[in-house]
Amino acid sequence: MRLTTFSDYALRVLMYAASHKDRLITIEETAEFYNISRGHLMKVVNILTRAGFVRGVRGRSGGFMLARPPGEIELGAVVRATEPDFALVECFGRDNKCVISRDCRLPNILNEALSAFVSVFDRYTLADLPLAVRNFVPPDDISQVLRGPKIEWNSNQTEREER
């Protein structure tokens, strides 16, 4: 499963705002820091504002900040607000044309997997992701930063092994 870039950016914006809780931050500075399009970030902040996670201040010296304490911002709620849908496969979508949909048992398994995925986010809040301002520096060699489980396929490609 994979979160959209939109959700990824939303989580990053919230982490940045949480680390700068003593002041308003701007879309421009956040976009520059993360090297993200200003226009795209404006959409992210707009959704976060409408969902009540950040509070915007208009005007020349405006910006945005968290609308509530980090401990009250549940990551599961952020993901639900920023993901356009959770259609893992065709039959989950509105335009389902899969011919086996009526009798297929795969959606039950996929729903269970999706629920497990989202329920992990439900166990955490933004307060579980504390970063100091000094932590917001790019790594020396970003290509060396590897995340997630390492999965290798065996020689016959039918089984996989996690390391």
JOLIN-V605267 format. One line per field, one symbol per residue. phi: phi as a letter, one per 40 degrees, with the letter a starting at -180 (. if undefined). psi: psi as a letter, one per 20 degrees, with the letter a starting at -180 (. if undefined). A space follows every 10 residues. Layout:
phi->???
psi->???
This chain:
phi->.accddcdcc cccccccccb ccacbbcdcc ccdcfbdccc cccccccccc cgcbbcbchd bciaaccacd cbbccccccc cbccabccbd ccccccbccb dcbcccdccc ccccccdccc cccbbcccbc bcdcccbccd bccccbbgcc bbccccfbbb bcb
psi->qpqrhghghg hggggghhil ijrqqqhghg gggilqpggg hggghgghgh ijhrpqorrg kabrrqirqh ijophhhggh hiphrknhrg iirhkpjpij ghipihhggh ggggggghhg hhiqrhiilp pqhiimqqqg nhiiopqrqo pqqrhjjhqq pp.
